[in-house]
Amino acid sequence: MRIRGEPWRSIFVGDDGWTVDVIDQTRLPFSLEVCHLRTVDDAVRAIRDMIVRGAPLIGVTAAYGVALAMRESASDVGLDSALEQLQSTRPTAVNLRWALARMGEILHREPPSQRVERAYAEAGRVAEEDVAACADIGRHGATIIERLSAGVGGRPVNVLTHCNAGWLACVDWGTALAPIYAAHDSGIAVHVLVDETRPRNQGASLTAFELAAHGISHEVIVDNAGGYLMQQGRVDVCIVGSDRTTRTGDVANKIGTYLKALAAHDNGVPFYAALPSSTIDWGIADGLAEVPIEQRSAREVTHVRGRADDGQVIEVEVVNPGSEVSNPGFDVTPARLVTGIITERGVASATAHGLLSMYPERSGAAT
Ligand code: MRU
């Protein structure tokens, strides 16, 4: 995607051929900075501190993290320790486990002398496959927006989205935002309602930044406004991303997604989740019981980061000092509230049957 006319990806290999460069998402939207990852510890820190975030990008960063680790020690011990370190960074996004399993399987078959080269090649493939999958999600999802556009009397289609599931959360295009980019680029008028997404405000800072950079009409709304706006007929469709989706179509995503799905259901607004197959956990069927939900720090709730009038980016306290807080990072939207799942192969119903007819090769996994 482009920022001020220049092509960007959220992660890329630097000019030296081995440093892994990522956009530092903790600095957006006020400054665009690149962070250089040179060791596996750098990759671990980037994921853990949310310099990079979003399920697909976490997976790609972990894959490159293994490549960086191989430069430091390509022995079996070095490989296993890198896989373990990276796996422990964040629990909910299944793309992390998926990418590490793929890297581990391939590299264990290689002699140590070949592992650096092989690891960079495979991480590059993981990244390119994500770009292709997101482009396909965009194509399939745009048909939904196009259909809705035919019924709204010439006004833009109003799409509500939560968190950031755009190209910053992936390598390029995004998941939930890919259909919006594809529809806009093909001349369909779209307007996006962007949930601010407390506590870290990925909607207000990242989704709004992306949409503005692409020239897409949007407005940021507080997280509590979505239900009211749906009652007012101001939302034609909700499209969200996912950090882990069960084989039965339960969708784990950023905290607050479930409330939007409930409001959408009550108001007859279609609710879609857009995700590549690397986000499907074929091993689980019950999202509520089986998806590990990350519990995040109290400070994300007690403090808010923003730019003061003098231009300084500062953190201020917003909660009564001493009050207890809790901060679950994700929730699970049951499949019954999900109209469909937009994948790289097409739009599936949120059921085991629907997902399996899209991915018949996984039928062995769904028992
Ligand atoms: O905690 P984050 O910012 O890494 O959360 C992930 C997300 O960005 C969202 O939940 C997103 O909708 C799914 S990832 C495309």
Residues whose N, C-alpha, C, O or C-beta is under 5 A from the ligand:
A	BS01	MRU	R53 G54 A55 H162 C163 N164 A165 A169 T175 Q202 G241 S242 D243 N253 K254
